[in-house]
Amino acid sequence: MILARITKALKDQNWLAVSIEFIIVIAGVVIGFQVTDWRSNLDAMAKEAELLARLHTDIENVSSDRWDWAADRAGNRARLISASAKLFGESDDELTAAECNAISQSHVFNSPSLGIPILTELVSTGELDLIRSRPVREAITQHFLSNGWSAEIDTAINHEVYNLSARHPQHFSFEYPENPDDWNPIFDGSVRCDTETMRADRRLLNELADNISKSIYFMRAVLDGPNESFRSLHAAVDIELGIEHEAAP
């Protein structure tokens, strides 16, 4: 209909009518593009909100394991330091069961898989750009960088570690439990140490010292760094979604 009116106006040389019709056409095209862009932005915002909600859920799901493991490793290092005062120092005190247990697992530097599923999914599909929030994207980038550095340190630390109870069995004994179904000797505190013979075994002490040295790098680079970036990512997502937690982990 518009084309017919323009054609008639041209034949009649009604330039005012021609101009008005062209303006109407151009305005229609511009408005159409704006409506399309508006709808596209609404779709992008809805998709981003959905992804941020899933990201928050995944963060919440791995939080407990992350903090539990970090607390466990920090506690184990504290017990190693306590045991060191008795083995390397002048104390005549016997090792406690907890300190002996820490020594028996002093070679354990692994951490549970704490990847955030939706981030792995978005990276593999190339859809990470669907999250447009700059603070969240910066937090995600920092988290990836921190995890990459952590993985390198973790590999270096685990290149050579000393399983002391296996390498020096004469100093360790394990108490067999009444119910052995869930028996986990290295971790459940059933190991006992001969403090006196340990003090006289220079090779054992040297290897223990090496494990203790690695434990500080494990805590700082493998656990603390990624945990801090994880907290920052959690905070950025919370702000974006308007979520407030009663207490931070």
KEKE-3310 file (N, C-alpha, C; in steps of 0.2 Angstrom, whole numbers, plus 5000, padded with zeros to 4 digits):
npx = (5004:5010:5020:5012:5006:5017:5021:5010:5011:5024:5020:5011:5020:5020:5029:5030:5021:5028:5040:5035:5030:5042:5048:5040:5042:5056:5056:5048:5057:5068:5061:5058:5070:5074:5065:5068:5081:5078:5070:5080:5090:5082:5080:5094:5097:5088:5093:5106:5102:5097:5109:5117:5110:5111:5124:5126:5120:5128:5140:5136:5134:5147:5153:5153:5161:5173:5177:5177:5188:5199:5199:5202:5215:5222:5221:5228:5241:5244:5245:5256:5266:5265:5269:5282:5289:5291:5298:5309:5313:5318:5309:5303:5291:5278:5272:5255:5240:5233:5243:5252:5244:5243:5256:5257:5249:5255:5259:5249:5243:5233:5217:5199:5189:5184:5178:5167:5153:5144:5153:5163:5155:5151:5163:5167:5157:5159:5151:5153:5152:5139:5137:5137:5140:5152:5159:5157:5162:5176:5179:5177:5187:5199:5197:5199:5212:5219:5216:5222:5236:5236:5235:5247:5256:5252:5255:5269:5272:5267:5276:5286:5284:5283:5278:5277:5273:5273:5286:5294:5290:5293:5291:5278:5261:5246:5230:5218:5201:5185:5174:5177:5172:5172:5185:5199:5214:5224:5218:5209:5213:5218:5231:5247:5262:5279:5287:5300:5309:5307:5313:5327:5329:5336:5334:5320:5316:5321:5314:5301:5302:5303:5290:5283:5288:5283:5269:5266:5267:5257:5245:5245:5246:5239:5227:5223:5224:5215:5204:5202:5199:5188:5179:5178:5172:5160:5155:5154:5144:5133:5131:5127:5115:5108:5109:5110:5120:5119:5131:5147:5157)
npy = (4994:5006:5007:5009:5021:5029:5028:5034:5047:5050:5050:5060:5070:5075:5080:5083:5073:5062:5063:5062:5049:5042:5045:5039:5026:5024:5027:5016:5006:5008:5008:4995:4988:4993:4987:4974:4973:4977:4966:4956:4960:4958:4944:4940:4946:4938:4925:4927:4929:4917:4909:4914:4911:4897:4896:4902:4892:4880:4885:4886:4872:4866:4873:4868:4856:4861:4870:4862:4853:4862:4866:4854:4850:4861:4859:4847:4851:4859:4850:4843:4852:4853:4840:4840:4848:4839:4829:4835:4844:4848:4842:4828:4822:4811:4807:4812:4803:4809:4817:4808:4802:4813:4813:4801:4803:4814:4814:4817:4827:4829:4836:4837:4836:4851:4858:4870:4866:4872:4882:4875:4869:4880:4885:4874:4874:4886:4897:4906:4920:4923:4927:4943:4952:4963:4963:4949:4942:4946:4940:4927:4925:4927:4917:4906:4908:4907:4894:4887:4890:4884:4871:4868:4870:4860:4849:4849:4848:4835:4828:4822:4814:4808:4793:4790:4780:4769:4768:4768:4757:4751:4761:4763:4757:4749:4750:4737:4739:4735:4735:4733:4738:4751:4754:4765:4766:4776:4788:4788:4789:4777:4774:4771:4778:4775:4785:4786:4778:4785:4797:4794:4791:4797:4798:4796:4808:4818:4816:4818:4832:4836:4834:4842:4854:4855:4855:4868:4876:4869:4873:4887:4889:4879:4878:4890:4901:4897:4896:4909:4916:4909:4914:4927:4926:4921:4931:4941:4936:4935:4949:4953:4945:4950:4944:4940:4933:4926:4923:4923:4910)
npz = (5000:5004:4994:4983:4986:4986:4972:4965:4970:4965:4951:4951:4954:4967:4978:4992:4997:4993:5001:5014:5014:5012:5024:5032:5029:5032:5045:5050:5047:5055:5068:5067:5068:5080:5089:5086:5091:5105:5109:5107:5117:5128:5128:5129:5142:5149:5147:5152:5166:5169:5168:5177:5189:5189:5190:5203:5210:5207:5213:5226:5229:5228:5238:5252:5252:5247:5258:5269:5265:5264:5278:5284:5278:5283:5297:5298:5294:5305:5315:5311:5313:5327:5330:5325:5334:5344:5338:5332:5341:5358:5366:5376:5375:5370:5354:5350:5346:5336:5331:5326:5316:5307:5303:5296:5285:5279:5266:5258:5246:5238:5231:5232:5217:5212:5203:5194:5188:5178:5172:5166:5157:5149:5144:5136:5127:5121:5125:5135:5134:5135:5148:5153:5162:5168:5181:5185:5175:5175:5188:5185:5176:5184:5192:5184:5181:5193:5196:5186:5189:5202:5198:5192:5202:5211:5203:5203:5217:5220:5213:5219:5234:5251:5257:5272:5282:5274:5269:5280:5289:5302:5311:5313:5317:5315:5322:5323:5319:5328:5320:5304:5292:5287:5288:5287:5287:5286:5287:5298:5311:5317:5317:5325:5332:5335:5345:5350:5342:5330:5332:5331:5318:5305:5291:5290:5297:5289:5277:5282:5285:5272:5267:5276:5272:5259:5262:5266:5254:5247:5254:5253:5239:5232:5238:5246:5236:5225:5233:5237:5225:5222:5232:5229:5216:5220:5228:5218:5210:5219:5221:5208:5207:5218:5230:5248:5260:5276:5283:5278:5271)
capx = (5000:5014:5023:5007:5005:5023:5021:5006:5014:5029:5017:5008:5025:5018:5035:5029:5019:5034:5045:5031:5030:5049:5050:5036:5046:5062:5054:5046:5063:5071:5058:5058:5077:5074:5061:5071:5086:5075:5069:5086:5092:5078:5082:5101:5096:5085:5098:5111:5100:5097:5115:5119:5106:5114:5131:5126:5118:5134:5145:5134:5135:5154:5156:5154:5167:5179:5179:5179:5194:5204:5200:5205:5222:5225:5222:5233:5248:5245:5247:5262:5270:5265:5273:5289:5292:5292:5303:5315:5315:5320:5303:5302:5284:5276:5267:5248:5237:5232:5250:5254:5239:5245:5262:5255:5245:5259:5261:5243:5242:5227:5211:5194:5187:5179:5176:5161:5150:5142:5158:5166:5150:5151:5169:5167:5153:5160:5145:5154:5151:5132:5137:5139:5141:5159:5162:5157:5167:5182:5180:5178:5194:5203:5196:5202:5220:5221:5215:5228:5242:5236:5236:5254:5260:5250:5258:5275:5272:5266:5281:5290:5281:5285:5273:5281:5271:5275:5293:5297:5285:5295:5289:5270:5257:5239:5225:5212:5195:5180:5170:5182:5169:5174:5191:5203:5219:5228:5214:5204:5216:5220:5239:5251:5269:5285:5291:5307:5313:5307:5318:5333:5329:5337:5330:5313:5315:5322:5308:5295:5303:5302:5283:5281:5289:5278:5262:5265:5265:5250:5240:5245:5245:5234:5221:5221:5223:5209:5198:5201:5196:5181:5175:5177:5167:5154:5153:5152:5137:5128:5129:5123:5108:5105:5108:5114:5120:5119:5138:5152:5161)
capy = (5000:5012:5008:5012:5028:5033:5028:5039:5053:5052:5052:5067:5075:5077:5079:5083:5066:5057:5064:5060:5042:5039:5046:5034:5019:5024:5026:5009:5001:5010:5005:4988:4986:4994:4982:4967:4974:4976:4959:4952:4962:4955:4937:4940:4947:4932:4920:4928:4928:4910:4906:4917:4907:4891:4897:4902:4885:4876:4888:4883:4865:4864:4876:4864:4852:4866:4873:4856:4850:4867:4865:4847:4851:4866:4856:4842:4855:4862:4844:4841:4857:4851:4834:4842:4851:4833:4825:4839:4849:4845:4839:4821:4820:4806:4809:4810:4799:4814:4819:4802:4802:4818:4811:4795:4806:4820:4814:4818:4834:4830:4840:4834:4839:4856:4862:4873:4862:4877:4886:4870:4868:4886:4885:4869:4876:4893:4901:4910:4927:4924:4931:4949:4956:4963:4960:4942:4939:4947:4935:4920:4925:4927:4910:4901:4909:4904:4886:4885:4891:4879:4864:4868:4869:4854:4844:4850:4846:4828:4824:4817:4815:4802:4790:4788:4774:4763:4768:4766:4753:4749:4766:4763:4751:4751:4746:4735:4741:4730:4735:4735:4739:4758:4756:4769:4767:4782:4794:4787:4789:4771:4773:4773:4779:4774:4791:4786:4776:4790:4803:4792:4789:4803:4798:4798:4815:4822:4815:4822:4839:4838:4834:4848:4860:4855:4857:4876:4878:4866:4877:4894:4890:4875:4879:4897:4905:4896:4898:4916:4918:4906:4918:4933:4924:4920:4938:4945:4933:4937:4956:4953:4943:4953:4939:4942:4927:4927:4922:4920:4904)
capz = (5000:5004:4988:4978:4987:4983:4965:4963:4972:4960:4945:4952:4956:4974:4982:4999:4999:4992:5007:5020:5013:5013:5031:5036:5027:5035:5052:5051:5047:5061:5073:5067:5070:5088:5092:5086:5096:5111:5110:5108:5123:5133:5127:5132:5149:5152:5147:5157:5172:5170:5169:5184:5194:5188:5192:5210:5213:5207:5218:5233:5229:5229:5244:5258:5251:5247:5264:5273:5263:5266:5285:5285:5277:5288:5303:5297:5294:5312:5319:5309:5316:5334:5330:5323:5340:5348:5335:5330:5346:5364:5370:5377:5375:5365:5349:5351:5340:5330:5327:5322:5310:5303:5300:5291:5279:5277:5259:5254:5244:5232:5233:5228:5211:5215:5197:5194:5182:5172:5169:5162:5151:5145:5141:5131:5121:5118:5127:5141:5132:5137:5154:5151:5168:5169:5187:5185:5170:5178:5193:5182:5173:5189:5195:5180:5181:5200:5196:5182:5193:5207:5195:5191:5209:5213:5200:5205:5224:5220:5209:5224:5241:5254:5261:5278:5285:5269:5268:5287:5293:5308:5316:5313:5318:5314:5326:5319:5323:5329:5314:5299:5285:5284:5290:5283:5292:5285:5289:5303:5317:5319:5316:5331:5331:5340:5345:5352:5336:5325:5334:5330:5311:5302:5285:5291:5299:5283:5273:5285:5284:5265:5267:5279:5268:5253:5264:5266:5247:5245:5258:5250:5231:5229:5242:5248:5230:5222:5238:5238:5219:5223:5236:5225:5211:5224:5230:5212:5208:5224:5220:5202:5208:5224:5236:5254:5264:5283:5285:5273:5273)
cpx = (5004:5017:5018:5006:5011:5023:5016:5008:5019:5026:5014:5013:5023:5024:5034:5026:5024:5038:5041:5031:5037:5050:5046:5040:5052:5061:5052:5052:5067:5068:5058:5065:5077:5070:5064:5077:5084:5074:5075:5090:5088:5080:5089:5100:5093:5089:5103:5109:5099:5104:5118:5116:5109:5121:5131:5124:5124:5139:5143:5135:5142:5157:5158:5161:5173:5182:5181:5186:5200:5205:5203:5213:5226:5226:5227:5240:5249:5247:5254:5267:5271:5270:5280:5292:5294:5298:5309:5318:5318:5315:5304:5295:5282:5271:5260:5246:5235:5238:5252:5250:5241:5252:5261:5252:5249:5260:5255:5242:5237:5222:5205:5192:5182:5178:5169:5158:5148:5147:5162:5161:5151:5157:5169:5163:5154:5155:5147:5152:5143:5132:5141:5141:5149:5162:5162:5162:5174:5184:5181:5185:5199:5203:5200:5210:5222:5221:5221:5235:5242:5237:5243:5258:5258:5254:5266:5276:5272:5271:5285:5288:5283:5280:5277:5280:5273:5283:5297:5292:5287:5293:5281:5267:5250:5234:5219:5206:5190:5176:5174:5179:5171:5181:5196:5209:5223:5224:5210:5207:5218:5227:5242:5258:5273:5289:5298:5312:5313:5312:5325:5334:5330:5334:5323:5312:5316:5316:5302:5296:5302:5294:5280:5282:5284:5271:5261:5263:5258:5245:5240:5243:5240:5227:5219:5220:5217:5203:5197:5197:5189:5176:5173:5172:5160:5151:5150:5145:5132:5126:5125:5116:5105:5104:5113:5114:5121:5127:5142:5156:5168)
cpy = (5006:5013:5011:5019:5032:5033:5033:5046:5055:5054:5059:5072:5078:5076:5079:5076:5061:5057:5061:5052:5039:5040:5040:5027:5019:5023:5019:5005:5002:5007:4998:4985:4987:4989:4975:4967:4974:4969:4955:4954:4958:4947:4936:4941:4941:4926:4921:4927:4921:4907:4908:4913:4900:4891:4898:4895:4880:4878:4885:4876:4863:4868:4872:4860:4856:4868:4867:4853:4855:4866:4859:4848:4856:4863:4851:4845:4857:4856:4842:4846:4855:4845:4835:4845:4845:4829:4828:4843:4845:4841:4831:4818:4815:4809:4807:4806:4803:4816:4814:4801:4807:4816:4805:4798:4813:4820:4816:4825:4834:4834:4837:4839:4845:4861:4865:4870:4867:4880:4881:4869:4874:4887:4880:4870:4882:4898:4905:4917:4928:4928:4937:4954:4956:4961:4953:4939:4940:4942:4928:4920:4924:4920:4905:4902:4906:4897:4884:4885:4885:4872:4863:4866:4862:4848:4843:4847:4838:4824:4820:4819:4808:4799:4787:4781:4768:4763:4767:4763:4751:4755:4766:4757:4754:4747:4744:4736:4735:4730:4738:4737:4746:4759:4759:4771:4774:4788:4794:4787:4783:4769:4775:4774:4778:4781:4791:4783:4781:4795:4801:4790:4795:4803:4799:4805:4819:4822:4818:4829:4841:4838:4840:4854:4861:4857:4864:4878:4875:4871:4884:4894:4885:4876:4886:4901:4904:4897:4905:4919:4915:4911:4925:4932:4924:4927:4942:4942:4935:4944:4956:4950:4946:4949:4941:4935:4930:4927:4919:4914:4906)
cpz = (5000:4998:4983:4979:4984:4976:4962:4965:4967:4953:4945:4954:4963:4979:4989:5001:4998:4999:5013:5020:5014:5020:5035:5035:5032:5043:5054:5051:5053:5067:5073:5070:5078:5091:5092:5091:5103:5113:5111:5114:5129:5133:5131:5139:5152:5152:5152:5164:5174:5171:5175:5190:5194:5191:5200:5213:5213:5212:5225:5234:5231:5235:5250:5257:5251:5254:5269:5272:5265:5274:5287:5284:5282:5295:5303:5297:5302:5316:5317:5312:5324:5334:5329:5330:5345:5345:5333:5336:5352:5368:5370:5377:5369:5360:5351:5345:5334:5327:5323:5316:5305:5299:5294:5285:5277:5270:5255:5252:5238:5235:5229:5222:5213:5209:5197:5187:5176:5169:5164:5156:5146:5141:5135:5125:5118:5120:5133:5140:5134:5144:5153:5156:5169:5175:5188:5181:5172:5184:5190:5179:5178:5192:5191:5180:5188:5200:5192:5186:5199:5204:5194:5197:5212:5210:5202:5212:5224:5215:5213:5231:5244:5259:5267:5281:5280:5269:5275:5291:5300:5314:5317:5314:5317:5319:5322:5322:5323:5323:5308:5292:5282:5287:5285:5287:5292:5288:5295:5310:5320:5319:5323:5329:5336:5340:5346:5346:5330:5326:5331:5322:5307:5295:5285:5293:5293:5278:5276:5284:5277:5264:5270:5275:5262:5256:5264:5259:5245:5248:5254:5243:5229:5232:5243:5242:5227:5226:5238:5231:5219:5227:5232:5219:5214:5225:5224:5209:5212:5223:5214:5203:5214:5230:5242:5258:5271:5285:5279:5275:5275)
residu = (MET:ILE:LEU:ALA:ARG:ILE:THR:LYS:ALA:LEU:LYS:ASP:GLN:ASN:TRP:LEU:ALA:VAL:SER:ILE:GLU:PHE:ILE:ILE:VAL:ILE:ALA:GLY:VAL:VAL:ILE:GLY:PHE:GLN:VAL:THR:ASP:TRP:ARG:SER:ASN:LEU:ASP:ALA:MET:ALA:LYS:GLU:ALA:GLU:LEU:LEU:ALA:ARG:LEU:HIS:THR:ASP:ILE:GLU:ASN:VAL:SER:SER:ASP:ARG:TRP:ASP:TRP:ALA:ALA:ASP:ARG:ALA:GLY:ASN:ARG:ALA:ARG:LEU:ILE:SER:ALA:SER:ALA:LYS:LEU:PHE:GLY:GLU:SER:ASP:ASP:GLU:LEU:THR:ALA:ALA:GLU:CYS:ASN:ALA:ILE:SER:GLN:SER:HIS:VAL:PHE:ASN:SER:PRO:SER:LEU:GLY:ILE:PRO:ILE:LEU:THR:GLU:LEU:VAL:SER:THR:GLY:GLU:LEU:ASP:LEU:ILE:ARG:SER:ARG:PRO:VAL:ARG:GLU:ALA:ILE:THR:GLN:HIS:PHE:LEU:SER:ASN:GLY:TRP:SER:ALA:GLU:ILE:ASP:THR:ALA:ILE:ASN:HIS:GLU:VAL:TYR:ASN:LEU:SER:ALA:ARG:HIS:PRO:GLN:HIS:PHE:SER:PHE:GLU:TYR:PRO:GLU:ASN:PRO:ASP:ASP:TRP:ASN:PRO:ILE:PHE:ASP:GLY:SER:VAL:ARG:CYS:ASP:THR:GLU:THR:MET:ARG:ALA:ASP:ARG:ARG:LEU:LEU:ASN:GLU:LEU:ALA:ASP:ASN:ILE:SER:LYS:SER:ILE:TYR:PHE:MET:ARG:ALA:VAL:LEU:ASP:GLY:PRO:ASN:GLU:SER:PHE:ARG:SER:LEU:HIS:ALA:ALA:VAL:ASP:ILE:GLU:LEU:GLY:ILE:GLU:HIS:GLU:ALA:ALA:PRO)
# end
